Amino acid sequence: MKVHVKRLNTASLARERFEEALKELDVAEAFLKEGLVRNAAGKAFQAWKAFLSYLALRNIDLLQGRY
């Protein structure tokens, strides 16, 4: 039985995560302007997670060697 492993396009995923981070920051900024501090903090955290995902995908070759 053969198992086919699908390769992910990490460059495309990284670009999407970076764009997601920018959009989350835009929403956080809008929330801050409206005085919605807790909502803004949540969106800023989501942006941080998306940015960390971007960094991990951009440096996946370094991570594969270590883990």
WOHU-V572913 format. One record per residue. N is the residue number from 0. RES is the residue in three letters. OMEGA is omega in whole degrees, -180 to 180 (NA if undefined). BURIAL is + if it has 9 or more other C-alpha atoms within 8 Angstrom, else -. Layout:
BEGIN
n = {N N}
res = {RES RES}
omega = {OMEGA OMEGA}
burial = {BURIAL BURIAL}
END
This chain:
BEGIN
n = {0 1 2 3 4 5 6 7 8 9 10 11 12 13 14 15 16 17 18 19 20 21 22 23 24 25 26 27 28 29 30 31 32 33 34 35 36 37 38 39 40 41 42 43 44 45 46 47 48 49 50 51 52 53 54 55 56 57 58 59 60 61 62 63 64 65 66}
res = {MET LYS VAL HIS VAL LYS ARG LEU ASN THR ALA SER LEU ALA ARG GLU ARG PHE GLU GLU ALA LEU LYS GLU LEU ASP VAL ALA GLU ALA PHE LEU LYS GLU GLY LEU VAL ARG ASN ALA ALA GLY LYS ALA PHE GLN ALA TRP LYS ALA PHE LEU SER TYR LEU ALA LEU ARG ASN ILE ASP LEU LEU GLN GLY ARG TYR}
omega = {179 176 178 179 179 179 178 175 -174 179 179 178 180 180 179 179 178 178 177 179 180 180 178 177 176 179 178 179 178 177 179 180 179 180 -180 -171 -179 178 179 179 178 180 177 177 177 178 179 179 179 179 176 176 176 -179 180 -180 179 -177 -175 179 176 -179 -180 179 -177 -174 NA}
burial = {- - - - - - - - - - - - + + + - + + - + + + + + + - + + + + + + - - - + - - + + + + + + - + + + + + + - + + + + + + - - - - + - - - -}
END
